[in-house]
Amino acid sequence: IMEEPAGTNKVIFNTEYYGQEVAGDDYPWCCVFVWWCFYKSGNGDAFYNGEKTAGCGAVYSWAQSDGLFINGSEAKYGDLVLFGNNEHIEFVVCKNDDGSYTTIGGNTSPEESGSQSNGGCVAMRTRYTTGDFPITSFIRPEYQGE
């Protein structure tokens, strides 16, 4: 799924989050994508205590206040990762044998050469805790049934 037109932040996830079509720099959507996935999967209460947020910094504060941070060695399918200075968020798909993580996120680029935190599409990526755009936090939401 990609923004249409490219570079506008006009995407279905924002439309559902805001209840109308929106576009422009005021509507980044990596966190909105995460909210949407929780909401659509029936696990809405597990993300941000069932509330809405489009801000990665707010997710960091929520995880901190609710004691949801985990060590990267514990990361598994469904956990969340924040990047850099809480500027981007994605889901963990799996931890790889080489220490990297397969993730899926919204508003990222399908390759390393594009913007990692404003790339305009949903993409599965290999991510690291080192380098130019490192994973800096791991979060384990309290899913129902866990």
FIZA-57842 format. One record per atom (N, C-alpha, C): residue number from 1; atom name; x, y, z. Coordinates in Angstrom, 2 decimals. Example, Ala and Ser with C-alpha at 12.3 -4.5 7.8 and 13.67 -1.06 7.14 Angstrom:
2
<seq:1, atom:N, east:13.19, north:-5.69, up:7.80>
<seq:1, atom:CA, east:12.30, north:-4.50, up:7.80>
<seq:1, atom:C, east:13.20, north:-3.30, up:7.80>
<seq:2, atom:N, east:12.85, north:-2.25, up:7.08>
<seq:2, atom:CA, east:13.67, north:-1.06, up:7.14>
<seq:2, atom:C, east:12.90, north:0.03, up:7.87>
//
This chain:
146
<seq:1, atom:N, east:0.86, north:-1.17, up:0.00>
<seq:1, atom:CA, east:0.00, north:0.00, up:0.00>
<seq:1, atom:C, east:0.90, north:1.22, up:0.00>
<seq:2, atom:N, east:0.58, north:2.16, up:-0.88>
<seq:2, atom:CA, east:1.40, north:3.37, up:-1.00>
<seq:2, atom:C, east:0.51, north:4.61, up:-0.94>
<seq:3, atom:N, east:1.14, north:5.73, up:-0.59>
<seq:3, atom:CA, east:0.43, north:7.00, up:-0.62>
<seq:3, atom:C, east:0.02, north:7.30, up:-2.05>
<seq:4, atom:N, east:-1.13, north:7.94, up:-2.19>
<seq:4, atom:CA, east:-1.61, north:8.29, up:-3.53>
<seq:4, atom:C, east:-2.20, north:9.69, up:-3.50>
<seq:5, atom:N, east:-1.53, north:10.65, up:-4.13>
<seq:5, atom:CA, east:-0.25, north:10.56, up:-4.83>
<seq:5, atom:C, east:0.93, north:10.50, up:-3.86>
<seq:6, atom:N, east:2.06, north:10.04, up:-4.37>
<seq:6, atom:CA, east:3.27, north:9.88, up:-3.57>
<seq:6, atom:C, east:3.64, north:11.20, up:-2.90>
<seq:7, atom:N, east:4.15, north:11.08, up:-1.66>
<seq:7, atom:CA, east:4.64, north:12.24, up:-0.94>
<seq:7, atom:C, east:3.58, north:13.09, up:-0.27>
<seq:8, atom:N, east:2.34, north:12.60, up:-0.20>
<seq:8, atom:CA, east:1.24, north:13.41, up:0.33>
<seq:8, atom:C, east:0.74, north:12.98, up:1.71>
<seq:9, atom:N, east:1.13, north:11.81, up:2.16>
<seq:9, atom:CA, east:0.58, north:11.21, up:3.37>
<seq:9, atom:C, east:-0.90, north:10.88, up:3.23>
<seq:10, atom:N, east:-1.41, north:10.89, up:2.00>
<seq:10, atom:CA, east:-2.80, north:10.51, up:1.73>
<seq:10, atom:C, east:-2.84, north:8.99, up:1.56>
<seq:11, atom:N, east:-3.42, north:8.32, up:2.56>
<seq:11, atom:CA, east:-3.42, north:6.86, up:2.60>
<seq:11, atom:C, east:-4.61, north:6.40, up:3.44>
<seq:12, atom:N, east:-5.10, north:5.21, up:3.18>
<seq:12, atom:CA, east:-6.29, north:4.67, up:3.83>
<seq:12, atom:C, east:-6.18, north:4.68, up:5.35>
<seq:13, atom:N, east:-5.00, north:4.46, up:5.90>
<seq:13, atom:CA, east:-4.83, north:4.40, up:7.35>
<seq:13, atom:C, east:-5.16, north:5.75, up:7.98>
<seq:14, atom:N, east:-4.68, north:6.83, up:7.37>
<seq:14, atom:CA, east:-5.00, north:8.17, up:7.86>
<seq:14, atom:C, east:-6.50, north:8.47, up:7.72>
<seq:15, atom:N, east:-7.09, north:8.05, up:6.63>
<seq:15, atom:CA, east:-8.52, north:8.30, up:6.42>
<seq:15, atom:C, east:-9.34, north:7.65, up:7.53>
<seq:16, atom:N, east:-9.02, north:6.41, up:7.88>
<seq:16, atom:CA, east:-9.75, north:5.73, up:8.95>
<seq:16, atom:C, east:-9.45, north:6.36, up:10.31>
<seq:17, atom:N, east:-8.22, north:6.73, up:10.55>
<seq:17, atom:CA, east:-7.83, north:7.31, up:11.83>
<seq:17, atom:C, east:-8.53, north:8.65, up:12.07>
<seq:18, atom:N, east:-8.50, north:9.52, up:11.07>
<seq:18, atom:CA, east:-9.05, north:10.87, up:11.21>
<seq:18, atom:C, east:-10.53, north:10.96, up:10.83>
<seq:19, atom:N, east:-11.06, north:9.91, up:10.20>
<seq:19, atom:CA, east:-12.46, north:9.92, up:9.82>
<seq:19, atom:C, east:-12.76, north:10.70, up:8.56>
<seq:20, atom:N, east:-11.73, north:11.06, up:7.84>
<seq:20, atom:CA, east:-11.86, north:11.78, up:6.57>
<seq:20, atom:C, east:-10.51, north:11.73, up:5.86>
<seq:21, atom:N, east:-10.52, north:11.99, up:4.57>
<seq:21, atom:CA, east:-9.26, north:12.05, up:3.83>
<seq:21, atom:C, east:-8.45, north:13.24, up:4.31>
<seq:22, atom:N, east:-7.17, north:13.00, up:4.58>
<seq:22, atom:CA, east:-6.25, north:14.07, up:4.95>
<seq:22, atom:C, east:-4.98, north:13.90, up:4.13>
<seq:23, atom:N, east:-4.23, north:14.97, up:4.00>
<seq:23, atom:CA, east:-2.97, north:14.93, up:3.28>
<seq:23, atom:C, east:-2.09, north:16.06, up:3.78>
<seq:24, atom:N, east:-0.80, north:15.89, up:3.58>
<seq:24, atom:CA, east:0.14, north:16.94, up:3.93>
<seq:24, atom:C, east:1.10, north:16.52, up:5.03>
<seq:25, atom:N, east:2.05, north:17.40, up:5.30>
<seq:25, atom:CA, east:3.11, north:17.11, up:6.26>
<seq:25, atom:C, east:2.61, north:16.96, up:7.70>
<seq:26, atom:N, east:1.43, north:17.44, up:8.00>
<seq:26, atom:CA, east:0.88, north:17.32, up:9.35>
<seq:26, atom:C, east:0.33, north:15.93, up:9.65>
<seq:27, atom:N, east:0.40, north:15.01, up:8.68>
<seq:27, atom:CA, east:-0.23, north:13.70, up:8.83>
<seq:27, atom:C, east:0.72, north:12.53, up:8.57>
<seq:28, atom:N, east:1.87, north:12.47, up:9.28>
<seq:28, atom:CA, east:2.70, north:11.27, up:9.13>
<seq:28, atom:C, east:1.91, north:10.07, up:9.63>
<seq:29, atom:N, east:2.21, north:8.88, up:9.14>
<seq:29, atom:CA, east:1.30, north:7.77, up:9.44>
<seq:29, atom:C, east:1.94, north:6.46, up:9.88>
<seq:30, atom:N, east:3.20, north:6.44, up:10.26>
<seq:30, atom:CA, east:3.77, north:5.17, up:10.73>
<seq:30, atom:C, east:3.05, north:4.69, up:12.00>
<seq:31, atom:N, east:2.80, north:5.60, up:12.92>
<seq:31, atom:CA, east:2.11, north:5.25, up:14.17>
<seq:31, atom:C, east:0.62, north:4.98, up:13.91>
<seq:32, atom:N, east:0.05, north:5.71, up:12.97>
<seq:32, atom:CA, east:-1.34, north:5.48, up:12.59>
<seq:32, atom:C, east:-1.50, north:4.08, up:12.00>
<seq:33, atom:N, east:-0.52, north:3.64, up:11.21>
<seq:33, atom:CA, east:-0.55, north:2.29, up:10.66>
<seq:33, atom:C, east:-0.57, north:1.25, up:11.79>
<seq:34, atom:N, east:0.27, north:1.44, up:12.81>
<seq:34, atom:CA, east:0.29, north:0.52, up:13.95>
<seq:34, atom:C, east:-1.06, north:0.53, up:14.65>
<seq:35, atom:N, east:-1.60, north:1.72, up:14.92>
<seq:35, atom:CA, east:-2.92, north:1.82, up:15.54>
<seq:35, atom:C, east:-3.96, north:1.05, up:14.71>
<seq:36, atom:N, east:-3.94, north:1.26, up:13.38>
<seq:36, atom:CA, east:-4.90, north:0.63, up:12.48>
<seq:36, atom:C, east:-4.82, north:-0.90, up:12.57>
<seq:37, atom:N, east:-3.60, north:-1.44, up:12.60>
<seq:37, atom:CA, east:-3.43, north:-2.90, up:12.69>
<seq:37, atom:C, east:-4.01, north:-3.44, up:14.00>
<seq:38, atom:N, east:-3.74, north:-2.77, up:15.10>
<seq:38, atom:CA, east:-4.33, north:-3.19, up:16.38>
<seq:38, atom:C, east:-5.84, north:-3.11, up:16.32>
<seq:39, atom:N, east:-6.35, north:-2.01, up:15.84>
<seq:39, atom:CA, east:-7.79, north:-1.77, up:15.76>
<seq:39, atom:C, east:-8.48, north:-2.84, up:14.89>
<seq:40, atom:N, east:-7.94, north:-3.09, up:13.71>
<seq:40, atom:CA, east:-8.55, north:-4.05, up:12.79>
<seq:40, atom:C, east:-8.43, north:-5.49, up:13.26>
<seq:41, atom:N, east:-7.41, north:-5.78, up:14.07>
<seq:41, atom:CA, east:-7.21, north:-7.15, up:14.52>
<seq:41, atom:C, east:-8.04, north:-7.51, up:15.76>
<seq:42, atom:N, east:-8.75, north:-6.53, up:16.31>
<seq:42, atom:CA, east:-9.51, north:-6.77, up:17.52>
<seq:42, atom:C, east:-8.70, north:-6.63, up:18.80>
<seq:43, atom:N, east:-7.46, north:-6.15, up:18.68>
<seq:43, atom:CA, east:-6.59, north:-5.95, up:19.83>
<seq:43, atom:C, east:-6.39, north:-4.47, up:20.14>
<seq:44, atom:N, east:-7.37, north:-3.66, up:19.82>
<seq:44, atom:CA, east:-7.25, north:-2.22, up:19.99>
<seq:44, atom:C, east:-6.84, north:-1.79, up:21.39>
<seq:45, atom:N, east:-7.30, north:-2.51, up:22.42>
<seq:45, atom:CA, east:-6.96, north:-2.15, up:23.79>
<seq:45, atom:C, east:-5.48, north:-2.38, up:24.12>
<seq:46, atom:N, east:-4.80, north:-3.21, up:23.34>
<seq:46, atom:CA, east:-3.40, north:-3.52, up:23.62>
<seq:46, atom:C, east:-2.45, north:-2.41, up:23.16>
<seq:47, atom:N, east:-2.94, north:-1.50, up:22.34>
<seq:47, atom:CA, east:-2.09, north:-0.40, up:21.86>
<seq:47, atom:C, east:-2.54, north:0.90, up:22.50>
<seq:48, atom:N, east:-1.64, north:1.52, up:23.21>
<seq:48, atom:CA, east:-1.87, north:2.85, up:23.79>
<seq:48, atom:C, east:-3.15, north:2.87, up:24.64>
<seq:49, atom:N, east:-3.34, north:1.79, up:25.38>
<seq:49, atom:CA, east:-4.50, north:1.64, up:26.27>
<seq:49, atom:C, east:-5.82, north:1.86, up:25.56>
<seq:50, atom:N, east:-5.89, north:1.48, up:24.29>
<seq:50, atom:CA, east:-7.12, north:1.57, up:23.52>
<seq:50, atom:C, east:-7.43, north:2.96, up:22.99>
<seq:51, atom:N, east:-6.54, north:3.89, up:23.21>
<seq:51, atom:CA, east:-6.73, north:5.26, up:22.73>
<seq:51, atom:C, east:-6.02, north:5.44, up:21.39>
<seq:52, atom:N, east:-6.19, north:6.59, up:20.81>
<seq:52, atom:CA, east:-5.53, north:6.92, up:19.55>
<seq:52, atom:C, east:-4.30, north:7.80, up:19.81>
<seq:53, atom:N, east:-3.25, north:7.55, up:19.05>
<seq:53, atom:CA, east:-2.13, north:8.47, up:18.98>
<seq:53, atom:C, east:-1.46, north:8.29, up:17.63>
<seq:54, atom:N, east:-1.03, north:9.39, up:17.07>
<seq:54, atom:CA, east:-0.28, north:9.36, up:15.81>
<seq:54, atom:C, east:1.18, north:9.69, up:16.08>
<seq:55, atom:N, east:1.57, north:9.76, up:17.36>
<seq:55, atom:CA, east:2.92, north:10.18, up:17.71>
<seq:55, atom:C, east:3.76, north:9.09, up:18.35>
<seq:56, atom:N, east:4.92, north:8.85, up:17.79>
<seq:56, atom:CA, east:5.82, north:7.83, up:18.33>
<seq:56, atom:C, east:6.33, north:8.20, up:19.72>
<seq:57, atom:N, east:6.52, north:9.49, up:19.98>
<seq:57, atom:CA, east:6.94, north:9.93, up:21.31>
<seq:57, atom:C, east:5.90, north:9.58, up:22.37>
<seq:58, atom:N, east:4.64, north:9.69, up:22.02>
<seq:58, atom:CA, east:3.57, north:9.33, up:22.94>
<seq:58, atom:C, east:3.59, north:7.82, up:23.21>
<seq:59, atom:N, east:3.89, north:7.03, up:22.20>
<seq:59, atom:CA, east:3.99, north:5.57, up:22.38>
<seq:59, atom:C, east:5.14, north:5.25, up:23.33>
<seq:60, atom:N, east:6.25, north:5.94, up:23.17>
<seq:60, atom:CA, east:7.40, north:5.74, up:24.07>
<seq:60, atom:C, east:6.98, north:6.03, up:25.51>
<seq:61, atom:N, east:6.32, north:7.16, up:25.74>
<seq:61, atom:CA, east:5.89, north:7.54, up:27.08>
<seq:61, atom:C, east:4.91, north:6.53, up:27.66>
<seq:62, atom:N, east:3.97, north:6.05, up:26.84>
<seq:62, atom:CA, east:3.01, north:5.03, up:27.27>
<seq:62, atom:C, east:3.74, north:3.75, up:27.68>
<seq:63, atom:N, east:4.67, north:3.30, up:26.85>
<seq:63, atom:CA, east:5.40, north:2.07, up:27.15>
<seq:63, atom:C, east:6.21, north:2.22, up:28.43>
<seq:64, atom:N, east:6.77, north:3.40, up:28.62>
<seq:64, atom:CA, east:7.56, north:3.66, up:29.82>
<seq:64, atom:C, east:6.65, north:3.64, up:31.06>
<seq:65, atom:N, east:5.53, north:4.33, up:31.00>
<seq:65, atom:CA, east:4.65, north:4.41, up:32.18>
<seq:65, atom:C, east:3.98, north:3.07, up:32.49>
<seq:66, atom:N, east:3.75, north:2.24, up:31.47>
<seq:66, atom:CA, east:3.10, north:0.94, up:31.68>
<seq:66, atom:C, east:4.10, north:-0.22, up:31.83>
<seq:67, atom:N, east:5.40, north:0.08, up:31.80>
<seq:67, atom:CA, east:6.42, north:-0.95, up:31.99>
<seq:67, atom:C, east:6.45, north:-1.99, up:30.88>
<seq:68, atom:N, east:6.34, north:-1.54, up:29.63>
<seq:68, atom:CA, east:6.24, north:-2.45, up:28.49>
<seq:68, atom:C, east:7.54, north:-2.66, up:27.72>
<seq:69, atom:N, east:8.62, north:-2.01, up:28.12>
<seq:69, atom:CA, east:9.88, north:-2.18, up:27.41>
<seq:69, atom:C, east:10.45, north:-3.56, up:27.69>
<seq:70, atom:N, east:11.03, north:-4.16, up:26.66>
<seq:70, atom:CA, east:11.70, north:-5.46, up:26.79>
<seq:70, atom:C, east:13.08, north:-5.34, up:26.17>
<seq:71, atom:N, east:13.91, north:-6.33, up:26.43>
<seq:71, atom:CA, east:15.23, north:-6.42, up:25.83>
<seq:71, atom:C, east:15.09, north:-6.96, up:24.41>
<seq:72, atom:N, east:15.92, north:-6.50, up:23.50>
<seq:72, atom:CA, east:15.86, north:-6.96, up:22.11>
<seq:72, atom:C, east:16.01, north:-8.45, up:21.96>
<seq:73, atom:N, east:16.73, north:-9.10, up:22.88>
<seq:73, atom:CA, east:16.91, north:-10.55, up:22.79>
<seq:73, atom:C, east:15.59, north:-11.30, up:23.01>
<seq:74, atom:N, east:14.61, north:-10.63, up:23.64>
<seq:74, atom:CA, east:13.30, north:-11.23, up:23.88>
<seq:74, atom:C, east:12.31, north:-10.97, up:22.75>
<seq:75, atom:N, east:12.65, north:-10.10, up:21.82>
<seq:75, atom:CA, east:11.69, north:-9.64, up:20.80>
<seq:75, atom:C, east:11.14, north:-10.81, up:19.99>
<seq:76, atom:N, east:9.82, north:-10.72, up:19.74>
<seq:76, atom:CA, east:9.15, north:-11.76, up:18.96>
<seq:76, atom:C, east:8.02, north:-11.13, up:18.15>
<seq:77, atom:N, east:7.38, north:-11.93, up:17.34>
<seq:77, atom:CA, east:6.28, north:-11.53, up:16.49>
<seq:77, atom:C, east:5.25, north:-10.73, up:17.29>
<seq:78, atom:N, east:4.90, north:-9.56, up:16.78>
<seq:78, atom:CA, east:3.89, north:-8.73, up:17.42>
<seq:78, atom:C, east:4.42, north:-7.66, up:18.33>
<seq:79, atom:N, east:5.70, north:-7.72, up:18.70>
<seq:79, atom:CA, east:6.28, north:-6.65, up:19.50>
<seq:79, atom:C, east:6.45, north:-5.42, up:18.62>
<seq:80, atom:N, east:6.68, north:-4.29, up:19.25>
<seq:80, atom:CA, east:6.88, north:-3.04, up:18.54>
<seq:80, atom:C, east:8.31, north:-2.57, up:18.70>
<seq:81, atom:N, east:8.81, north:-1.86, up:17.70>
<seq:81, atom:CA, east:10.14, north:-1.26, up:17.79>
<seq:81, atom:C, east:10.04, north:0.22, up:17.43>
<seq:82, atom:N, east:10.77, north:1.03, up:18.18>
<seq:82, atom:CA, east:10.91, north:2.44, up:17.88>
<seq:82, atom:C, east:12.32, north:2.68, up:17.37>
<seq:83, atom:N, east:12.45, north:3.67, up:16.52>
<seq:83, atom:CA, east:13.72, north:3.97, up:15.87>
<seq:83, atom:C, east:14.19, north:5.38, up:16.22>
<seq:84, atom:N, east:15.53, north:5.53, up:16.21>
<seq:84, atom:CA, east:16.12, north:6.85, up:16.38>
<seq:84, atom:C, east:15.63, north:7.52, up:17.65>
<seq:85, atom:N, east:15.24, north:8.77, up:17.51>
<seq:85, atom:CA, east:14.74, north:9.55, up:18.64>
<seq:85, atom:C, east:13.21, north:9.47, up:18.67>
<seq:86, atom:N, east:12.70, north:8.23, up:18.70>
<seq:86, atom:CA, east:11.26, north:7.97, up:18.70>
<seq:86, atom:C, east:10.58, north:8.63, up:17.50>
<seq:87, atom:N, east:11.20, north:8.49, up:16.33>
<seq:87, atom:CA, east:10.66, north:9.12, up:15.13>
<seq:87, atom:C, east:9.96, north:8.15, up:14.19>
<seq:88, atom:N, east:9.98, north:6.86, up:14.51>
<seq:88, atom:CA, east:9.36, north:5.87, up:13.63>
<seq:88, atom:C, east:9.06, north:4.62, up:14.45>
<seq:89, atom:N, east:8.00, north:3.89, up:14.05>
<seq:89, atom:CA, east:7.57, north:2.69, up:14.76>
<seq:89, atom:C, east:7.19, north:1.61, up:13.75>
<seq:90, atom:N, east:7.50, north:0.35, up:14.09>
<seq:90, atom:CA, east:7.15, north:-0.79, up:13.26>
<seq:90, atom:C, east:6.86, north:-1.99, up:14.14>
<seq:91, atom:N, east:6.29, north:-3.04, up:13.54>
<seq:91, atom:CA, east:6.06, north:-4.33, up:14.20>
<seq:91, atom:C, east:7.24, north:-5.25, up:13.96>
<seq:92, atom:N, east:7.57, north:-6.06, up:14.96>
<seq:92, atom:CA, east:8.54, north:-7.14, up:14.78>
<seq:92, atom:C, east:7.81, north:-8.31, up:14.13>
<seq:93, atom:N, east:8.40, north:-8.84, up:13.07>
<seq:93, atom:CA, east:7.93, north:-10.08, up:12.46>
<seq:93, atom:C, east:8.71, north:-11.24, up:13.06>
<seq:94, atom:N, east:10.04, north:-11.08, up:13.14>
<seq:94, atom:CA, east:10.88, north:-12.09, up:13.77>
<seq:94, atom:C, east:12.27, north:-11.54, up:14.06>
<seq:95, atom:N, east:12.96, north:-12.20, up:14.98>
<seq:95, atom:CA, east:14.37, north:-11.92, up:15.26>
<seq:95, atom:C, east:15.16, north:-12.90, up:14.41>
<seq:96, atom:N, east:16.15, north:-12.39, up:13.70>
<seq:96, atom:CA, east:16.94, north:-13.22, up:12.78>
<seq:96, atom:C, east:18.21, north:-13.73, up:13.46>
<seq:97, atom:N, east:18.76, north:-14.81, up:12.93>
<seq:97, atom:CA, east:19.95, north:-15.44, up:13.51>
<seq:97, atom:C, east:21.16, north:-14.51, up:13.55>
<seq:98, atom:N, east:21.23, north:-13.55, up:12.63>
<seq:98, atom:CA, east:22.39, north:-12.64, up:12.59>
<seq:98, atom:C, east:22.23, north:-11.44, up:13.53>
<seq:99, atom:N, east:21.17, north:-11.42, up:14.34>
<seq:99, atom:CA, east:20.95, north:-10.32, up:15.28>
<seq:99, atom:C, east:20.09, north:-9.21, up:14.73>
<seq:100, atom:N, east:19.72, north:-9.31, up:13.47>
<seq:100, atom:CA, east:18.82, north:-8.31, up:12.87>
<seq:100, atom:C, east:17.38, north:-8.72, up:13.16>
<seq:101, atom:N, east:16.46, north:-7.87, up:12.75>
<seq:101, atom:CA, east:15.03, north:-8.11, up:12.96>
<seq:101, atom:C, east:14.29, north:-7.88, up:11.65>
<seq:102, atom:N, east:13.37, north:-8.76, up:11.33>
<seq:102, atom:CA, east:12.46, north:-8.52, up:10.22>
<seq:102, atom:C, east:11.28, north:-7.77, up:10.82>
<seq:103, atom:N, east:10.94, north:-6.64, up:10.19>
<seq:103, atom:CA, east:9.86, north:-5.80, up:10.69>
<seq:103, atom:C, east:8.92, north:-5.44, up:9.54>
<seq:104, atom:N, east:7.75, north:-4.96, up:9.90>
<seq:104, atom:CA, east:6.83, north:-4.40, up:8.91>
<seq:104, atom:C, east:6.31, north:-3.08, up:9.49>
<seq:105, atom:N, east:6.29, north:-2.08, up:8.62>
<seq:105, atom:CA, east:5.85, north:-0.78, up:9.08>
<seq:105, atom:C, east:5.25, north:0.05, up:7.98>
<seq:106, atom:N, east:4.54, north:1.07, up:8.38>
<seq:106, atom:CA, east:3.95, north:2.01, up:7.44>
<seq:106, atom:C, east:4.76, north:3.28, up:7.35>
<seq:107, atom:N, east:4.60, north:3.98, up:6.24>
<seq:107, atom:CA, east:5.29, north:5.23, up:5.96>
<seq:107, atom:C, east:6.80, north:5.07, up:5.98>
<seq:108, atom:N, east:7.26, north:3.97, up:5.42>
<seq:108, atom:CA, east:8.69, north:3.73, up:5.28>
<seq:108, atom:C, east:8.99, north:3.50, up:3.81>
<seq:109, atom:N, east:10.24, north:3.24, up:3.52>
<seq:109, atom:CA, east:10.67, north:3.01, up:2.14>
<seq:109, atom:C, east:10.91, north:1.52, up:1.92>
<seq:110, atom:N, east:10.67, north:1.02, up:0.72>
<seq:110, atom:CA, east:10.90, north:-0.40, up:0.48>
<seq:110, atom:C, east:12.39, north:-0.77, up:0.41>
<seq:111, atom:N, east:13.27, north:0.20, up:0.36>
<seq:111, atom:CA, east:14.70, north:-0.09, up:0.34>
<seq:111, atom:C, east:15.46, north:0.92, up:1.20>
<seq:112, atom:N, east:16.73, north:0.62, up:1.46>
<seq:112, atom:CA, east:17.54, north:1.46, up:2.34>
<seq:112, atom:C, east:17.81, north:2.85, up:1.79>
<seq:113, atom:N, east:17.72, north:3.04, up:0.51>
<seq:113, atom:CA, east:18.07, north:4.33, up:-0.08>
<seq:113, atom:C, east:17.01, north:5.40, up:0.12>
<seq:114, atom:N, east:15.79, north:5.01, up:0.43>
<seq:114, atom:CA, east:14.71, north:5.98, up:0.63>
<seq:114, atom:C, east:14.58, north:6.39, up:2.08>
<seq:115, atom:N, east:13.63, north:7.26, up:2.35>
<seq:115, atom:CA, east:13.37, north:7.69, up:3.72>
<seq:115, atom:C, east:12.84, north:6.53, up:4.54>
<seq:116, atom:N, east:13.45, north:6.32, up:5.68>
<seq:116, atom:CA, east:13.03, north:5.21, up:6.53>
<seq:116, atom:C, east:11.86, north:5.59, up:7.43>
<seq:117, atom:N, east:11.67, north:6.89, up:7.67>
<seq:117, atom:CA, east:10.60, north:7.32, up:8.56>
<seq:117, atom:C, east:9.54, north:8.16, up:7.86>
<seq:118, atom:N, east:9.65, north:8.30, up:6.53>
<seq:118, atom:CA, east:8.64, north:9.02, up:5.75>
<seq:118, atom:C, east:8.73, north:8.58, up:4.30>
<seq:119, atom:N, east:8.67, north:7.27, up:4.09>
<seq:119, atom:CA, east:8.90, north:6.72, up:2.77>
<seq:119, atom:C, east:7.66, north:6.48, up:1.93>
<seq:120, atom:N, east:6.48, north:6.56, up:2.53>
<seq:120, atom:CA, east:5.26, north:6.53, up:1.75>
<seq:120, atom:C, east:4.66, north:5.19, up:1.43>
<seq:121, atom:N, east:5.15, north:4.10, up:2.03>
<seq:121, atom:CA, east:4.53, north:2.81, up:1.75>
<seq:121, atom:C, east:4.62, north:1.90, up:2.97>
<seq:122, atom:N, east:3.87, north:0.81, up:2.92>
<seq:122, atom:CA, east:4.00, north:-0.26, up:3.89>
<seq:122, atom:C, east:5.05, north:-1.21, up:3.33>
<seq:123, atom:N, east:6.03, north:-1.58, up:4.16>
<seq:123, atom:CA, east:7.09, north:-2.45, up:3.68>
<seq:123, atom:C, east:7.61, north:-3.36, up:4.79>
<seq:124, atom:N, east:8.02, north:-4.54, up:4.39>
<seq:124, atom:CA, east:8.72, north:-5.45, up:5.28>
<seq:124, atom:C, east:10.21, north:-5.19, up:5.07>
<seq:125, atom:N, east:10.94, north:-5.03, up:6.18>
<seq:125, atom:CA, east:12.34, north:-4.64, up:6.10>
<seq:125, atom:C, east:13.18, north:-5.46, up:7.08>
<seq:126, atom:N, east:14.49, north:-5.48, up:6.84>
<seq:126, atom:CA, east:15.44, north:-6.01, up:7.80>
<seq:126, atom:C, east:16.02, north:-4.81, up:8.53>
<seq:127, atom:N, east:15.92, north:-4.83, up:9.85>
<seq:127, atom:CA, east:16.34, north:-3.69, up:10.68>
<seq:127, atom:C, east:17.38, north:-4.13, up:11.70>
<seq:128, atom:N, east:18.15, north:-3.14, up:12.18>
<seq:128, atom:CA, east:19.26, north:-3.39, up:13.08>
<seq:128, atom:C, east:19.22, north:-2.44, up:14.27>
<seq:129, atom:N, east:19.96, north:-2.80, up:15.31>
<seq:129, atom:CA, east:20.08, north:-1.92, up:16.48>
<seq:129, atom:C, east:21.30, north:-1.01, up:16.37>
<seq:130, atom:N, east:21.97, north:-1.06, up:15.24>
<seq:130, atom:CA, east:23.13, north:-0.20, up:14.97>
<seq:130, atom:C, east:22.94, north:0.45, up:13.60>
<seq:131, atom:N, east:23.82, north:1.37, up:13.25>
<seq:131, atom:CA, east:23.78, north:1.98, up:11.92>
<seq:131, atom:C, east:23.10, north:3.33, up:11.94>
<seq:132, atom:N, east:22.74, north:3.79, up:10.73>
<seq:132, atom:CA, east:22.19, north:5.13, up:10.54>
<seq:132, atom:C, east:20.77, north:5.29, up:11.07>
<seq:133, atom:N, east:19.99, north:4.24, up:11.11>
<seq:133, atom:CA, east:18.59, north:4.31, up:11.55>
<seq:133, atom:C, east:18.30, north:3.13, up:12.47>
<seq:134, atom:N, east:18.89, north:3.16, up:13.68>
<seq:134, atom:CA, east:18.80, north:1.98, up:14.56>
<seq:134, atom:C, east:17.49, north:1.86, up:15.32>
<seq:135, atom:N, east:17.15, north:0.61, up:15.61>
<seq:135, atom:CA, east:16.09, north:0.33, up:16.58>
<seq:135, atom:C, east:16.64, north:0.79, up:17.93>
<seq:136, atom:N, east:15.86, north:1.58, up:18.66>
<seq:136, atom:CA, east:16.31, north:2.08, up:19.96>
<seq:136, atom:C, east:15.46, north:1.57, up:21.12>
<seq:137, atom:N, east:14.27, north:1.07, up:20.85>
<seq:137, atom:CA, east:13.40, north:0.55, up:21.92>
<seq:137, atom:C, east:12.58, north:-0.62, up:21.40>
<seq:138, atom:N, east:12.35, north:-1.57, up:22.29>
<seq:138, atom:CA, east:11.49, north:-2.72, up:22.02>
<seq:138, atom:C, east:10.34, north:-2.68, up:23.02>
<seq:139, atom:N, east:9.11, north:-2.87, up:22.54>
<seq:139, atom:CA, east:7.92, north:-2.77, up:23.37>
<seq:139, atom:C, east:7.08, north:-4.03, up:23.19>
<seq:140, atom:N, east:6.63, north:-4.60, up:24.31>
<seq:140, atom:CA, east:5.73, north:-5.75, up:24.25>
<seq:140, atom:C, east:4.35, north:-5.31, up:24.74>
<seq:141, atom:N, east:3.39, north:-5.11, up:23.82>
<seq:141, atom:CA, east:2.02, north:-4.77, up:24.23>
<seq:141, atom:C, east:1.39, north:-5.91, up:25.01>
<seq:142, atom:N, east:0.41, north:-5.60, up:25.81>
<seq:142, atom:CA, east:-0.31, north:-6.62, up:26.57>
<seq:142, atom:C, east:-1.50, north:-7.11, up:25.75>
<seq:143, atom:N, east:-1.21, north:-8.09, up:24.86>
<seq:143, atom:CA, east:-2.25, north:-8.66, up:24.02>
<seq:143, atom:C, east:-3.22, north:-9.48, up:24.85>
<seq:144, atom:N, east:-4.49, north:-9.53, up:24.42>
<seq:144, atom:CA, east:-5.46, north:-10.37, up:25.10>
<seq:144, atom:C, east:-5.07, north:-11.82, up:24.92>
<seq:145, atom:N, east:-5.21, north:-12.62, up:25.98>
<seq:145, atom:CA, east:-4.92, north:-14.04, up:25.89>
<seq:145, atom:C, east:-3.48, north:-14.39, up:26.12>
<seq:146, atom:N, east:-2.61, north:-13.41, up:26.41>
<seq:146, atom:CA, east:-1.21, north:-13.73, up:26.67>
<seq:146, atom:C, east:-0.96, north:-13.94, up:28.12>
//
